[in-house]
Protein backbone atom coordinates (compact mmCIF):
# COMPACT_ATOMS: atom_id res chain seq x y z
CA UNK A 1 0.00 0.00 0.00
CA UNK A 2 1.11 3.57 -0.64
CA UNK A 3 2.31 5.72 2.21
CA UNK A 4 0.81 9.16 2.81
CA UNK A 5 4.03 10.69 1.51
CA UNK A 6 3.76 8.70 -1.74
CA UNK A 7 0.11 9.69 -2.17
CA UNK A 8 0.98 13.35 -1.57
CA UNK A 9 3.76 13.20 -4.14
CA UNK A 10 1.46 11.52 -6.70
CA UNK A 11 -1.33 14.06 -6.16
CA UNK A 12 1.08 16.96 -6.60
CA UNK A 13 2.36 15.41 -9.83
CA UNK A 14 -1.20 14.89 -11.06
CA UNK A 15 -2.03 18.54 -10.35
CA UNK A 16 0.95 19.58 -12.49
CA UNK A 17 -0.39 17.36 -15.28
CA UNK A 18 -3.71 19.29 -15.50
CA UNK A 19 -3.38 22.08 -18.13
CA UNK A 20 -5.99 24.30 -16.47
CA UNK A 21 -4.20 24.34 -13.12
CA UNK A 22 -1.25 26.17 -11.60
CA UNK A 23 -0.09 23.55 -9.11
CA UNK A 24 1.77 26.22 -7.13
CA UNK A 25 -1.60 27.68 -6.07
CA UNK A 26 -2.73 24.43 -4.42
CA UNK A 27 -1.48 22.89 -1.21
CA UNK A 28 -1.68 19.14 -0.65
CA UNK A 29 -1.60 17.30 2.67
CA UNK A 30 -2.41 13.64 3.33
CA UNK A 31 -3.31 11.73 6.47
CA UNK A 32 -4.37 8.08 6.44
CA UNK A 33 -5.11 8.28 2.73
CA UNK A 34 -7.37 11.34 3.10
CA UNK A 35 -6.20 14.21 0.91
CA UNK A 36 -6.78 17.83 1.89
CA UNK A 37 -6.49 20.40 -0.88
CA UNK A 38 -6.01 24.03 0.12
CA UNK A 39 -5.16 27.33 -1.50
CA UNK A 40 -6.90 29.85 -3.71
CA UNK A 41 -7.88 29.70 -7.38
CA UNK A 42 -9.69 32.18 -9.61
CA UNK A 43 -12.48 29.93 -10.92
CA UNK A 44 -14.82 27.19 -9.74
CA UNK A 45 -13.76 25.14 -12.76
CA UNK A 46 -10.19 25.07 -11.42
CA UNK A 47 -11.37 24.00 -7.98
CA UNK A 48 -13.29 21.09 -9.52
CA UNK A 49 -10.35 20.17 -11.76
CA UNK A 50 -8.08 19.97 -8.70
CA UNK A 51 -10.54 17.73 -6.88
CA UNK A 52 -10.94 15.44 -9.91
CA UNK A 53 -7.16 15.24 -10.31
CA UNK A 54 -6.70 14.14 -6.69
CA UNK A 55 -9.40 11.49 -7.03
CA UNK A 56 -7.55 9.90 -9.96
CA UNK A 57 -4.58 8.97 -7.76
CA UNK A 58 -4.40 5.45 -6.41
CA UNK A 59 -4.58 5.11 -2.64
CA UNK A 60 -6.74 8.22 -2.13
CA UNK A 61 -9.62 7.32 0.18
CA UNK A 62 -11.31 10.73 0.34
CA UNK A 63 -10.72 14.34 -0.65
CA UNK A 64 -11.32 17.27 1.71
CA UNK A 65 -11.95 20.46 -0.23
CA UNK A 66 -10.53 23.58 1.38
CA UNK A 67 -9.74 25.42 -1.85
CA UNK A 68 -11.26 28.90 -2.03
CA UNK A 69 -12.46 30.54 -5.24
CA UNK A 70 -11.41 34.20 -5.43
CA UNK A 71 -12.47 36.15 -8.51
CA UNK A 72 -10.16 39.01 -9.48
CA UNK A 73 -11.91 42.35 -8.93
CA UNK A 74 -11.59 43.42 -12.58
CA UNK A 75 -13.27 40.16 -13.68
CA UNK A 76 -16.07 40.08 -11.08
CA UNK A 77 -19.66 40.13 -12.32
CA UNK A 78 -22.79 41.09 -10.43
CA UNK A 79 -25.11 38.38 -9.15
CA UNK A 80 -27.66 39.46 -11.75
CA UNK A 81 -25.14 39.00 -14.57
CA UNK A 82 -24.15 35.57 -13.22
CA UNK A 83 -27.82 34.56 -12.91
CA UNK A 84 -28.46 35.61 -16.52
CA UNK A 85 -25.46 33.55 -17.68
CA UNK A 86 -26.66 30.52 -15.68
CA UNK A 87 -30.19 30.74 -17.10
CA UNK A 88 -28.79 31.02 -20.62
CA UNK A 89 -26.47 28.02 -20.15
CA UNK A 90 -29.31 25.87 -18.82
CA UNK A 91 -31.56 26.93 -21.69
CA UNK A 92 -29.09 25.89 -24.36
CA UNK A 93 -28.10 22.56 -22.80
CA UNK A 94 -30.02 19.84 -24.64
CA UNK A 95 -30.11 17.44 -21.67
CA UNK A 96 -31.53 19.99 -19.22
CA UNK A 97 -35.23 20.79 -18.71
CA UNK A 98 -34.49 24.43 -17.92
CA UNK A 99 -38.14 25.38 -17.42
CA UNK A 100 -38.24 23.13 -14.34
CA UNK A 101 -35.18 24.65 -12.67
CA UNK A 102 -34.98 27.72 -10.45
CA UNK A 103 -31.78 29.71 -10.03
CA UNK A 104 -30.60 31.75 -7.06
CA UNK A 105 -27.29 33.63 -6.95
CA UNK A 106 -25.80 35.24 -3.87
CA UNK A 107 -22.24 36.59 -3.80
CA UNK A 108 -21.33 34.31 -6.69
CA UNK A 109 -22.77 31.19 -5.04
CA UNK A 110 -25.33 29.56 -7.32
CA UNK A 111 -28.16 27.43 -5.92
CA UNK A 112 -30.22 25.28 -8.27
CA UNK A 113 -33.65 24.06 -7.17
CA UNK A 114 -36.80 22.60 -8.69
CA UNK A 115 -37.90 19.11 -9.69
CA UNK A 116 -36.95 17.02 -12.73
CA UNK A 117 -37.88 13.56 -13.98
CA UNK A 118 -34.45 11.93 -14.10
CA UNK A 119 -31.28 11.82 -12.06
CA UNK A 120 -29.14 12.56 -15.11
CA UNK A 121 -31.07 15.82 -15.64
CA UNK A 122 -30.21 16.87 -12.09
CA UNK A 123 -26.53 16.10 -12.63
CA UNK A 124 -26.32 17.70 -16.08
CA UNK A 125 -27.84 20.95 -14.79
CA UNK A 126 -24.90 21.34 -12.42
CA UNK A 127 -22.38 20.32 -15.08
CA UNK A 128 -23.82 22.88 -17.51
CA UNK A 129 -22.84 25.85 -15.34
CA UNK A 130 -19.67 24.72 -13.57
CA UNK A 131 -17.36 26.43 -16.07
CA UNK A 132 -19.12 29.80 -16.14
CA UNK A 133 -17.04 32.85 -15.26
CA UNK A 134 -17.37 34.25 -11.73
CA UNK A 135 -19.27 31.27 -10.31
CA UNK A 136 -17.71 30.49 -6.93
CA UNK A 137 -19.79 27.45 -5.98
CA UNK A 138 -22.77 25.44 -7.25
CA UNK A 139 -25.23 23.99 -4.74
CA UNK A 140 -27.53 21.44 -6.36
CA UNK A 141 -30.86 21.21 -4.52
CA UNK A 142 -32.80 19.87 -7.50
CA UNK A 143 -35.02 16.91 -6.57
CA UNK A 144 -36.31 14.00 -8.65
CA UNK A 145 -40.04 13.69 -9.34
CA UNK A 146 -41.40 10.71 -7.37
CA UNK A 147 -42.54 7.82 -9.55
CA UNK A 148 -43.18 4.11 -9.05
CA UNK A 149 -39.87 2.32 -8.80
CA UNK A 150 -39.43 -1.09 -10.40
CA UNK A 151 -39.32 -4.05 -8.03
CA UNK A 152 -36.21 -5.35 -9.73
CA UNK A 153 -34.32 -2.07 -9.50
CA UNK A 154 -31.45 -3.67 -7.56
CA UNK A 155 -31.02 -6.23 -10.32
CA UNK A 156 -31.04 -3.50 -12.98
CA UNK A 157 -28.39 -1.48 -11.17
CA UNK A 158 -26.23 -4.57 -10.69
CA UNK A 159 -26.59 -5.30 -14.41
CA UNK A 160 -25.40 -1.76 -15.12
CA UNK A 161 -22.38 -2.40 -12.88
CA UNK A 162 -21.54 -5.45 -14.99
CA UNK A 163 -21.46 -3.24 -18.10
CA UNK A 164 -19.05 -0.74 -16.57
CA UNK A 165 -15.45 -1.82 -17.18
CA UNK A 166 -14.29 0.27 -14.21
CA UNK A 167 -16.60 -1.35 -11.62
CA UNK A 168 -16.02 -4.64 -9.82
CA UNK A 169 -19.70 -5.55 -9.40
CA UNK A 170 -18.88 -8.28 -6.90
CA UNK A 171 -17.65 -5.72 -4.38
CA UNK A 172 -20.59 -3.29 -4.47
CA UNK A 173 -23.93 -4.05 -2.81
CA UNK A 174 -27.22 -2.33 -3.64
CA UNK A 175 -30.18 -1.91 -1.33
CA UNK A 176 -33.40 -0.06 -2.14
CA UNK A 177 -35.88 1.53 0.26
CA UNK A 178 -38.81 3.33 -1.36
CA UNK A 179 -37.12 5.40 -4.09
CA UNK A 180 -33.75 5.65 -2.35
CA UNK A 181 -30.73 3.55 -3.30
CA UNK A 182 -27.92 2.83 -0.85
CA UNK A 183 -24.55 1.60 -2.10
CA UNK A 184 -22.11 -0.18 0.19
CA UNK A 185 -18.93 -2.18 -0.22
CA UNK A 186 -15.30 -1.43 -1.03
CA UNK A 187 -13.69 -0.41 -4.32
CA UNK A 188 -10.17 0.20 -5.59
CA UNK A 189 -10.37 3.89 -6.47
CA UNK A 190 -12.40 7.04 -6.00
CA UNK A 191 -13.30 7.07 -9.70
CA UNK A 192 -14.77 3.56 -9.36
CA UNK A 193 -16.83 4.82 -6.42
CA UNK A 194 -18.18 7.70 -8.51
CA UNK A 195 -18.89 5.45 -11.51
CA UNK A 196 -21.01 3.22 -9.25
CA UNK A 197 -23.00 6.23 -8.07
CA UNK A 198 -23.50 7.48 -11.64
CA UNK A 199 -24.79 4.05 -12.68
CA UNK A 200 -27.28 4.01 -9.80
CA UNK A 201 -28.56 7.48 -10.67
CA UNK A 202 -29.31 6.28 -14.21
CA UNK A 203 -31.94 3.81 -12.98
CA UNK A 204 -35.56 4.94 -13.52
CA UNK A 205 -37.42 6.17 -10.45
CA UNK A 206 -34.37 6.74 -8.25
CA UNK A 207 -34.86 9.80 -6.06
CA UNK A 208 -31.66 9.61 -4.00
CA UNK A 209 -28.38 7.71 -4.06
CA UNK A 210 -26.63 7.28 -0.72
CA UNK A 211 -23.04 6.34 -1.49
CA UNK A 212 -21.47 4.56 1.48
CA UNK A 213 -18.82 2.79 -0.61
CA UNK A 214 -15.33 3.02 0.86
CA UNK A 215 -12.10 3.21 -1.11
CA UNK A 216 -9.51 0.63 -0.16
CA UNK A 217 -6.24 0.26 -2.01
CA UNK A 218 -5.56 -3.34 -2.91
CA UNK A 219 -2.61 -4.90 -1.19
CA UNK A 220 -0.09 -6.62 -3.40
CA UNK A 221 0.70 -10.23 -2.71
CA UNK A 222 4.26 -11.40 -2.99
CA UNK A 223 5.22 -15.03 -3.38
N, C-alpha and C positions, 0 to 999 in steps of 0.2 A: 504493500500500500504506500501511497505517496505521503511524505511528511508535509506539514504545514508550510515549511520553507519551500519545498518543491512546488506545491500548489501555488504559492504566492509568485514564485518565479515564472511559472507557466501562465498565470493570469496576466502578469505584466507584459509578457511577450505577446500574448493574444491581443491585448489592448493596442500594442504597437502595430499589430498586423491590420487593424481596422482603419481604412483610409479616412473615415470621417472624424476620427479621434486624434487628439493630441494627448498621448499617454502621460505627458508631464503634468497635465492638469488633474490627474486622477490618482488618488492614493489607494493602496491595496494592503489590507491586513488579513491574516487568516488565523483562526483558532478552531481546532478540532474539525477542520474541513469546511467551516463556515467562513465565507468571504465577506468582508466589509469593504465597500467602495466608498470613498469620500472625495471631496474636492468640489470644484465649481466649473460648470460648463455653460455655454451660451445658448443652448437649445435643448428642448425635451428630447428631440431625436438623438442627440449625442448621449444623453443619460440612458436612454433605452438601448442604444448600441453598446454602451459599456456593460450594461447588465447582461445583454445577450452574449457578449464576448466572454464574460466570466463563466456563464453557464455552459459554455462549450468545453470547458477544461475538465478533464477527467479528475475525479477525486473531490470535486466541489459538491458539498451536500446541501448548501443553501447560500443565498446571496442577500446580504443586508444592504439596503440602498440608502446611503447617506449623502449622495451627490445632490448638490443644489443647482438649480437652473437660474442663472442670472443674465437677464437680457441687457445688452449695452444700451445706455440711455438714448443714443442717437438712432437705435433700431426699434425701440419700444413702441408698441401700438396701444391704442386705447382698448378697453374691454369691448366697446361697441364694434370697433374694427375687427377685433379677433372673432367676436360672435358672428359677424357678417361673413368672415372667411370660413368659419366652421360650417355655417349653414350652407354656403356655396359648395364646400367640399362634400358634404353629405348628399346634397342634391345631385351632384354629378357622379356619384359612386353607384355603379349599376347594381351592386349587391346590397345596397342599403335602402330601406323603406323610410326615406327622410321625413315623410309626412307624419310618421308615428313617433318621431324623436323630438324631445325638447332640449334646448341648449341654454345653459347658464354660465356666464363668465364673470369671475370676480378676481381682480388682481392677476390676471393671466391664467388662473386655474379654471379649467373647463369641466363642467359637470353635465353628463348626458343622462337623460331620464326618458321615461315612456315605456311602451310595451310593444314587443315585436313577436312574430310567430316562431322564429327559429333562433337557436343559439348562435349560428354562424352570422346572422344579421347583427346580433348584439356585439360580437367580436369584431366584425368588419367595420362597424360604426366607429369604434375606437381607433382601429388601424387607419381609417380614412383621414383622421385629423392629427395623428401623432407627429407628422413632419411639418406642420404649419408653423410659420414664423411666429415667435413671441408666445407660443403656448408653453406654459411652465409645468403643467401637470394635467392629466386627463383622468377624471373619476367617472367610472362607468356604472351608473345606477339603473341602466335599462333592464327591465324584467322580461321574462318570456310568457307569452299568453298561455294560460292553463289549457290543456287539452288531454283527452284520454290517452294514457300511456299504454303501449302494448305490453301484454303479459310476458312476452318473451324478450323484453328489452335487454336483460342481462346477456342473453344468448347473442343478440344482435351486436351488442358492444364487444363481446368477446370475439365474435367473427371479424369485426373491424380490426381488433388488435392483431388477429392472425394475418390480415392483409398488410399491416404496417411492418416494413422490414426492420424498423428501428425498435420495435417493441417485442419483448419476450413475454408473450401472452401467459405463459405458465407462472409468471411471478407477480401478476397483477390480478387482484380479485375485485369483482363488481357486486355491489349490493344496491337494491332499489327500494326506496320507501316513498310511496305516493309518486310524485314527479321528480324526486331528488335522487341523484346517483352518488354513491360514495365509493371511491377508489382506495384500495389499500394494497400493501405489498411492498416489495423492494425492487428497485431497478438500478441499472449500472451508471446512468448519467442523468443530469437535469433535463437535457433535451428529450430523453426517453420519457421522463415524467410528464413533460409538457405535451408530448405527442399523444400520450394516453389520455390526458385531459381533453385535448382537441377532438380525439376520436369519440369520446363520451358525449361531448357537446353536439356532435353531428347526429346523434340519435333523435328520432322524432318524439316530441312530447317532453323532453328533458327541460326542467325549469332551473335546476341548479346542479352543479358538479362540485362535490366536496373532495378535494384531492389530498388524501392522507398518505400518499405513496412517499416512501423515504428513499433517499439516494445512498447506496452503499457501493463503494468501489470493490470490485472483485479482487480477491486475494489470489496471487499466482501460486501455483503448486510446483514445487521442485522435486524431482526424483533423484 
